Amino acid sequence: MSSENEKRKRMIHAVCGGVFLIGLAILFYFDLFWPWILALVGVIVILEALAKS
């Protein structure tokens, strides 16, 4: 059971990391880096919190 829980945690981190990198690429592409990086970090934190509950 612990192994399944560890796999789930790794999957959550991988998905959130991918979403962060895609979001970062979009911010750089549209040159909207500064204020929107904070929103992106907030979205990632919320996604991880929702996925863990």
C-alpha positions as CSV (number, residue, x, y, z in Angstrom):
1,M,0.0,0.0,0.0
2,S,2.9,2.4,0.7
3,S,4.3,1.7,-2.7
4,E,1.0,2.8,-4.4
5,N,1.0,6.0,-2.3
6,E,4.5,6.8,-3.3
7,K,3.7,6.2,-7.0
8,R,0.7,8.6,-6.6
9,K,2.9,11.3,-5.0
10,R,5.5,11.0,-7.8
11,M,2.8,11.2,-10.4
12,I,1.3,14.3,-8.8
13,H,4.7,16.0,-8.7
14,A,5.4,15.0,-12.3
15,V,2.1,16.4,-13.6
16,C,2.5,19.6,-11.6
17,G,6.0,20.0,-12.8
18,G,4.9,19.6,-16.4
19,V,2.1,22.1,-16.0
20,F,4.6,24.6,-14.5
21,L,7.0,24.2,-17.4
22,I,4.3,24.6,-20.0
23,G,2.9,27.6,-18.1
24,L,6.4,29.1,-18.0
25,A,6.9,28.6,-21.7
26,I,3.6,30.3,-22.4
27,L,4.6,33.3,-20.2
28,F,7.9,33.7,-22.0
29,Y,6.2,33.3,-25.4
30,F,3.7,36.1,-24.7
31,D,6.2,38.2,-22.7
32,L,4.0,38.3,-19.7
33,F,6.5,37.1,-17.2
34,W,6.5,39.3,-14.1
35,P,3.0,39.6,-12.7
36,W,1.8,36.3,-14.1
37,I,4.6,34.1,-12.7
38,L,3.0,34.6,-9.3
39,A,-0.4,33.4,-10.6
40,L,1.3,30.4,-12.2
41,V,3.0,29.5,-8.9
42,G,-0.3,29.9,-7.1
43,V,-2.1,27.6,-9.6
44,I,0.6,24.9,-9.1
45,V,0.3,25.1,-5.3
46,I,-3.5,24.8,-5.5
47,L,-3.2,21.8,-8.0
48,E,-0.9,20.0,-5.6
49,A,-3.1,20.6,-2.6
50,L,-6.2,19.4,-4.4
51,A,-4.4,16.4,-5.8
52,K,-3.2,15.3,-2.3
53,S,-6.6,15.6,-0.6
